[in-house]
Amino acid sequence: MALAYSPRMSTPTPPRQTPLSLSPEITLRNRVVIPPMASGTADLSGFVTPETVKHYARLGKASAGLLIAEYSFVHLSGKSEALQLGVNLDEQVPGLKKIAAAIHHSGAVAGLQLTHAGGKTERCFSGGVLHSPSGIRVPVKDRTLEIPTAMSTSDIYDWKAWFIAAADRAVKSDFDVVELHAAHGYGLNQWLSPLTNKRTDEFGGSLKKNARLLLDIVKEIRSQHPPLLLSVRLPGQDFMDGGLTISASIFLAQELQTAGVHVINVSSGIGGWRRPGARLGEGYLIEEAAVIQRHTAVPVIGVGGIETGAFIDELVRANRVSLAAVGRAILKDPETWGKEQLHGGACSGLRASERPSISTATDGRSILP
Ligand SMILES: Cc1cc2nc3c(=O)[nH]c(=O)nc-3n(C[C@H](O)[C@H](O)[C@H](O)COP(=O)(O)O)c2cc1C
């Protein structure tokens, strides 16, 4: 009997298109994540506008597995730009529900990133308050920020309560995932980093103590909302002398795993999310993500200049990371990116000379001490 010729039957699913379960209830349909990207479409009080909903419906056209909506301030004192989204008031829930609905309509799992800017803001945005762990100016590349005020113990408990209340609002708004922003120099990063946390009480003085506030927030959200998936955006390193190193970040990732997070989204720290000068090509922060993935059982998201489906296939096939975040390449044209890079052939849009190789990758061995 002659066998029917069926090329489809012999074509394996590309790794980027394979599903990933994050919990018994929630499975991502593929390995692509749209990372949080501020859209500047909220109103001056942080409320969702029709433009915000349109923005997320547009991003949904990329068909990513997980779409994490932009950094949203948990309290006015943590706001860092004029048209930033807020999750600081119960009245924002109806608007936030529209974002979650737009994301779900696209077939993606819906995430919301929560942030407090700490000392990385200007008083004109944050109601006149500028708080940070130790009153140390937060170094940023493009401007000189004011010196913030060191927080009292009761200020710290306020932050904790604000993050927990904001997570509760995210759940009420139908988000499946809440991400705590502990990277890019914002508030929770300032707690983790030895550059900005010089406290000598129970909230600072050792890496474990520096992580106390973040871990307390994680544990409380986990206990209040067991089905909610929790992600932490963690610096792979601070990219600044004297800051968090990759070894510190491995320790933090393992603490987060013990505390029950479901995903670790590895980016950069106080130095900001942009490409470090010496890093070339796609995946400029993958070194850090891969080394953290090797040292934890939690799925890790890697990021940094990723543009092609072929590159994501190589990352997933080699188990370097579980998920790949694609920001600007999707932002430019979500629908085309989804068609060509996620659903197209593994090499669509790529000339042979552009095909990436992991043969020279070190999976972090070069950055480990
Ligand atoms: C317009 C824009 C806004 C961003 N806003 C956020 C944000 O709200 N939260 C965050 O963690 N990162 C933010 N980022 C960083 C991205 O999540 C991502 O890490 C970065 O763009 C690198 O990925 P890419 O090279 O794929 O764009 C933003 C980046 C861009 C371009």
Ligand as a Chemical Component Dictionary entry (heavy atoms), coordinates in Angstrom:
data_LIG
# 
_chem_comp.id                   LIG 
_chem_comp.type                 NON-POLYMER 
_chem_comp.pdbx_formal_charge   0 
_chem_comp.three_letter_code    LIG 
# 
loop_
_chem_comp_atom.comp_id 
_chem_comp_atom.atom_id 
_chem_comp_atom.alt_atom_id 
_chem_comp_atom.type_symbol 
_chem_comp_atom.charge 
_chem_comp_atom.model_Cartn_x 
_chem_comp_atom.model_Cartn_y 
_chem_comp_atom.model_Cartn_z 
_chem_comp_atom.pdbx_ordinal 
LIG C1  C1  C 0 8.401  52.275 24.753 1  
LIG C2  C2  C 0 8.952  51.362 25.818 2  
LIG C3  C3  C 0 8.366  51.360 27.070 3  
LIG C4  C4  C 0 8.837  50.487 28.057 4  
LIG N1  N1  N 0 8.186  50.409 29.253 5  
LIG C5  C5  C 0 8.530  49.447 30.148 6  
LIG C6  C6  C 0 7.726  49.205 31.296 7  
LIG O1  O1  O 0 6.660  49.795 31.492 8  
LIG N2  N2  N 0 8.157  48.260 32.169 9  
LIG C7  C7  C 0 9.290  47.519 31.957 10 
LIG O2  O2  O 0 9.631  46.666 32.769 11 
LIG N3  N3  N 0 10.042 47.717 30.847 12 
LIG C8  C8  C 0 9.669  48.627 29.944 13 
LIG N4  N4  N 0 10.378 48.748 28.771 14 
LIG C9  C9  C 0 11.454 47.779 28.476 15 
LIG C10 C10 C 0 10.887 46.587 27.671 16 
LIG O3  O3  O 0 10.018 45.807 28.446 17 
LIG C11 C11 C 0 11.994 45.672 27.142 18 
LIG O4  O4  O 0 12.706 45.158 28.225 19 
LIG C12 C12 C 0 12.944 46.432 26.227 20 
LIG O5  O5  O 0 12.218 47.135 25.235 21 
LIG C13 C13 C 0 13.941 45.485 25.556 22 
LIG O6  O6  O 0 13.255 44.567 24.733 23 
LIG P1  P1  P 0 13.227 44.761 23.121 24 
LIG O7  O7  O 0 14.645 44.894 22.692 25 
LIG O8  O8  O 0 12.563 43.500 22.634 26 
LIG O9  O9  O 0 12.434 45.983 22.837 27 
LIG C14 C14 C 0 9.938  49.638 27.793 28 
LIG C15 C15 C 0 10.543 49.697 26.536 29 
LIG C16 C16 C 0 10.045 50.525 25.555 30 
LIG C17 C17 C 0 10.678 50.520 24.178 31 
# 
loop_
_chem_comp_bond.comp_id 
_chem_comp_bond.atom_id_1 
_chem_comp_bond.atom_id_2 
_chem_comp_bond.value_order 
_chem_comp_bond.pdbx_ordinal 
LIG C1  C2  SING 1  
LIG C2  C3  SING 2  
LIG C2  C16 DOUB 3  
LIG C3  C4  DOUB 4  
LIG C4  N1  SING 5  
LIG C4  C14 SING 6  
LIG N1  C5  DOUB 7  
LIG C5  C6  SING 8  
LIG C5  C8  SING 9  
LIG C6  O1  DOUB 10 
LIG C6  N2  SING 11 
LIG N2  C7  SING 12 
LIG C7  O2  DOUB 13 
LIG C7  N3  SING 14 
LIG N3  C8  DOUB 15 
LIG C8  N4  SING 16 
LIG N4  C9  SING 17 
LIG N4  C14 SING 18 
LIG C9  C10 SING 19 
LIG C10 O3  SING 20 
LIG C10 C11 SING 21 
LIG C11 O4  SING 22 
LIG C11 C12 SING 23 
LIG C12 O5  SING 24 
LIG C12 C13 SING 25 
LIG C13 O6  SING 26 
LIG O6  P1  SING 27 
LIG P1  O7  DOUB 28 
LIG P1  O8  SING 29 
LIG P1  O9  SING 30 
LIG C14 C15 DOUB 31 
LIG C15 C16 SING 32 
LIG C16 C17 SING 33 
# 
